[in-house]
């Protein structure tokens, strides 16, 4: 069985919730909006579970900042900082 990416769940949930927003703005019947909202809430829970349990590993840390704008780590030393605290 092929593993489904968590981004598929994020995309489906986002599209459903945007659709609900449009339906509310256009005055669709309450029962349609209500049932789709309940389905959206279930999808949000499923999406969060899939994202958090995904077997994803990276070698990046917070020191790398963003991948598209890498920065070099900067060491900041206070004026009266002593070496014994390092």
C-alpha positions in Angstrom: 0.0 0.0 0.0 1.3 3.4 -1.0 1.9 5.9 1.8 -0.2 9.1 1.5 1.7 12.3 2.2 0.3 14.4 5.1 0.2 17.3 2.6 -2.7 15.6 0.9 -4.7 15.8 4.1 -3.7 19.4 4.6 -4.8 20.3 1.0 -8.2 18.4 1.3 -9.0 20.0 4.7 -8.1 23.5 3.4 -10.2 23.2 0.3 -13.1 21.9 2.3 -13.0 24.7 4.8 -12.6 27.4 2.1 -15.6 25.8 0.3 -17.6 26.1 3.5 -16.6 29.8 3.8 -17.8 30.4 0.2 -21.0 28.5 0.9 -21.7 30.7 3.9 -21.1 33.9 1.9 -23.4 32.7 -0.9 -26.3 31.8 1.5 -26.4 28.0 1.0 -28.9 26.1 3.2 -27.9 25.7 6.8 -27.9 21.9 6.8 -25.4 21.7 4.0 -23.0 24.1 5.8 -23.6 22.4 9.1 -22.8 18.9 7.9 -19.7 20.1 5.9 -18.5 21.9 9.0 -18.8 18.8 11.1 -16.9 16.9 8.3 -14.3 19.7 8.3 -13.8 19.4 12.0 -13.2 15.6 11.7 -10.8 16.3 8.8 -8.9 18.8 11.0 -8.4 16.2 13.7 -7.3 13.6 11.1 -5.0 16.1 9.5 -3.3 17.0 12.7 -2.9 13.3 13.6 -1.4 12.4 10.2 1.0 15.4 10.3 2.2 14.7 13.8 2.7 10.9 13.3 4.4 11.2 9.9 7.8 9.5 9.8 9.7 12.6 8.7 13.3 13.3 9.6 15.5 16.2 8.9 19.0 17.3 9.8 18.0 20.9 10.0 17.8 22.8 13.3 16.6 26.2 14.4 20.1 27.4 13.8 19.6 26.9 10.1 16.7 29.5 10.1 14.9 29.1 6.8 16.3 26.9 4.0 15.7 29.6 1.3 17.6 32.3 3.3 20.3 30.6 5.2 22.1 32.7 7.8 25.3 32.2 9.7 25.0 31.7 13.4 26.0 34.9 15.3 27.5 34.8 18.8 26.4 37.6 21.0 28.3 38.4 24.1 27.1 40.7 26.8 29.3 43.5 27.9 30.0 42.1 31.4 29.7 38.4 30.6 32.3 36.2 32.2 33.7 33.0 30.7 32.7 30.9 33.6 29.1 30.8 32.4 30.0 29.0 29.2 
